[in-house]
Amino acid sequence: MSHNRKAADDFADISRSEHSKQFENDIYFKLKEAELEANSTGKRYTHKGVFTELRARLVEMMDKNNE
């Protein structure tokens, strides 16, 4: 492997590592935000309830697009 190729691979590894850390930070802050929101209200959502509503809205949007 050439020196330039090795340097490029090392740079790609660093970029992936930094991207991974940023992704983890984004997820952490979104979960923290959700936790704070949950603590400020008594309203709770279930997976079934959220996805039932989502599916209904998607069907409605598809129906509108097919008119």
C-alpha positions as CSV (number, residue, x, y, z in Angstrom):
1,M,0.0,0.0,0.0
2,S,1.4,3.4,-0.9
3,H,2.0,6.1,1.6
4,N,-0.6,8.3,0.1
5,R,-3.2,5.5,0.2
6,K,-2.4,4.8,3.8
7,A,-2.7,8.5,4.7
8,A,-6.1,8.6,2.9
9,D,-7.3,5.5,4.7
10,D,-6.2,7.0,8.1
11,F,-8.0,10.3,7.3
12,A,-11.1,8.3,6.3
13,D,-11.0,6.4,9.6
14,I,-10.7,9.7,11.5
15,S,-13.6,11.2,9.6
16,R,-15.7,8.1,10.3
17,S,-14.7,8.2,14.0
18,E,-15.6,11.9,14.2
19,H,-18.9,11.3,12.4
20,S,-19.7,8.5,14.7
21,K,-19.0,10.6,17.8
22,Q,-21.1,13.5,16.4
23,F,-24.0,11.0,15.7
24,E,-23.7,9.7,19.2
25,N,-23.8,13.2,20.6
26,D,-26.9,14.1,18.4
27,I,-28.7,11.0,19.7
28,Y,-27.7,11.7,23.3
29,F,-29.1,15.3,23.1
30,K,-32.3,14.2,21.4
31,L,-32.9,11.6,24.1
32,K,-32.1,14.2,26.8
33,E,-34.5,16.6,25.1
34,A,-37.2,13.9,25.0
35,E,-36.6,13.1,28.7
36,L,-37.0,16.7,29.7
37,E,-40.2,17.0,27.6
38,A,-41.5,13.8,29.3
39,N,-40.8,15.2,32.7
40,S,-42.7,18.4,31.9
41,T,-45.9,16.7,30.9
42,G,-48.1,13.8,31.8
43,K,-48.8,12.9,28.2
44,R,-47.3,9.6,27.1
45,Y,-47.1,8.0,23.7
46,T,-47.1,4.4,22.8
47,H,-45.3,2.9,19.8
48,K,-48.7,1.5,18.6
49,G,-50.4,4.8,19.0
50,V,-47.7,6.8,17.2
51,F,-47.4,4.4,14.3
52,T,-51.2,4.0,13.9
53,E,-51.4,7.8,13.5
54,L,-48.4,7.9,11.2
55,R,-49.9,5.2,8.9
56,A,-53.2,7.0,8.8
57,R,-51.5,10.2,7.8
58,L,-49.4,8.5,5.1
59,V,-52.5,6.9,3.6
60,E,-54.2,10.3,3.6
61,M,-51.2,11.9,1.9
62,M,-51.1,9.1,-0.7
63,D,-54.8,9.4,-1.4
64,K,-54.4,13.2,-1.9
65,N,-51.5,12.6,-4.3
66,N,-53.5,10.1,-6.3
67,E,-56.5,12.4,-6.9
